[in-house]
Amino acid sequence: MYRIRYDTLVAALIGLLSGVLSAMLFVRPYTGSITLSEMVLQLSGSRGTYEFNPSLSEIMGMFTRFIPIFLFEFYGGTVMYRNFCTASIYIFTRNPNRSRWYFRETARVLLLSVVFAAVSLITAVLLSMVQYDVITNYPGVLLSIYHFVLFSIWITTATILLNLFSIIFGTHVAALIVIGLQAICIAALSLIEIEDQLLPAVLLQINPIANLILGWFHSRIPALDEAIFSPHKGFSFVPALFVVSSYCLLTVLSGRQFILHRDILSSNAELDGV
Amino acid sequence: MQNWMVFSMLLCAKDICKKIRGKTVLSHVNLELESGTIYGFVGRNGSGKTMLFRALSGLISVSSGEVTLDGKVLRKDFSVLPNLGIILETTGLYPNLTGIENLSYLASIQKRIGLEEIKRAIRRVGLDPEDKRTYRKYSMGMKQRLALAQAVMERPDIIMLDEPTNGLDEDGVDMIRKLILAEKERGAMILVASHNKEDIHILADQVYRISAGVVSQREENVQ
């Protein structure tokens, strides 16, 4: 209980930072007022009323959007790892059910990711409401939910992955790997310019970051589809949810196998962890 | 009131070998260890003492051979040794928790003891259960004492202590030696690894020497 409280507080603080940065850097109501839908689209990559367009500056902008997320992943990516270092001796000798321990830790990471994503989004919205005239609309509420759900699942996935790599390589190398992979996915968004070709289209569909860009989505809900007004054909919420959830499930199940069979050869991959 | 006396147990290592990335860290280790006895393991740093404890406890698998407890095979009939108290290397506890919070959390896993037993264990090692400092603020000696407290608080049948007197002052060393002897009187099987010959000389009933993963024939320790 004590550990959860402390880590939850840190996740909320990083979320607060993320929300402030997002609101200040990426929410731009060019006419002085902004709809909630337009605001959420900007938080997920759009520029003004234009969907994310992978020019170099916008790719860099997308990378900048992810910096607070990377900060959280770096912190959350040591939660399970630090506990594993202690757990590997003191807990596994008391409860050899590593599976149960692992799923409990995974649930903790999920909780922290949800807290981070929720605080980040709420902070961005509230701060924008203070600065601008934010018009709440039905598509905006839906997009907020989509944004929260998709980002929560993806952040959970990346954070669990960072934890697992930390157990093998230590936190710094693990962070390089996981953040590096996401940076590649961000750079690969440029494939949207040739999405009519088969291979780029497939690569985009399986690119987890591409499935977070709400400005590329279509929707069967007319009001929502009109609010997004995407020229691209390949993305919508349910397939995006399937893609990010699949990555999450794969990571969680692979992690379980890893934890079950890992010999506990050392208590810490580096001096005192992070 | 629960009876904390240990029933007699036999822990056997039968020709166990362990290789890690092609390097042999344990080589054809054979042991027969009984309750109510303190076994000392001496060897230089890197000789394999800690790895042996990891293998005997079940924290790592062995490349060949088997470890049995009263005939049951470790990692087959059970995952780790039941009712084990252990200290390995300098593994830390949770830094943001106090001493008693750390031990309470660990005790909540098996639910074998209550708060009073936890407090008693903390006092036994010379610490104050009411100390509000978090673990990260402990000195090395305090951390070692708390680790010992967690190893003995649930009155385990088997206790494995890797360098138990590390970081302790003279009074602390004396106290820990008395604690270990008291656990032996209770009937626990105790394995102590140390490169400190005085610890082994004072505590151990039988001594094994370990070098490059090879455990040599035991000696009766003349105390």
Interface residues (C-beta under 8 A of the other chain):
Chain A: Y2 R3 Y6 C85 T86 S88 I89 Y90 I91 F92 T93 R94 N95 P96 N97 D263 I264 L265 S266 S267 N268 D272
Chain B: I20 M51 R54 S57 G58 L59 I60 S61 F78 S79 V80 L81 L84 I86 L88 E89 T90 T91 G92 L93 Y94 N96 L97 E101 Y105 L106 I109 Q110 Q150
